[in-house]
Amino acid sequence: MIDERFIFLGIALNFIGSLIYIVAILKGQTKPNRLTWLIWALAPLIAFFAEIDQGVGILALATFIVGFGPLLVFLSSFVNKKAYWRLGRLDIVCGLLSLIGLGLWGMTRVGNIAIAFSILSDGTAAIPTVVKSWKAPETENHWVFTLSVINAAIALLTIKVWNFQHYGFPLYILIIGIIFSSLIYFKLGKRLKVISQVINP
């Protein structure tokens, strides 16, 4: 366990990742899925308020920045019209499932259920961008995800009480961040496609 004040380092790194992504959007280098990023803003912010309600304390700030960064990304996506990934059927279905998850939380108003549904909603919203990162990693920027992994790792290392309200969302962010960073940085989808073509010409 490390000092909980390291949370501020994680928050700063996560915010820097969001700024790097926003700059890439403004330059037209990155094409975010707006629906995904909107839900990525809403779900963590709901989890943040649920964590506050559950008495998580300063650790909840690590969840807050995971929602605030995507909110800025979502808003900045409207500045550069070229930096936009067209919505398909999968995007819409996953978006609706995510909103249903948030709605279910709204009916229960129980802290841990809010966190669980926020994770479910966030993860469902991630599916279209996972597919996009697999097929077209050049339309994404890994830094926002890589630095969110560091933020989540720091948050987990500061935990004093290991229960769901403390570790649930940071652990999810760690896992999903590793998936995205790997897909985008290593271009796994394209590499495996080349390997497949070599094996089965």
Summary of the structure (lengths in Angstrom):
residues: 201
radius of gyration: 16.9
end to end distance: 51.3
largest distance: 57.7
contacts: 707
relative contact order: 0.18
helix: 80%
strand: 0%
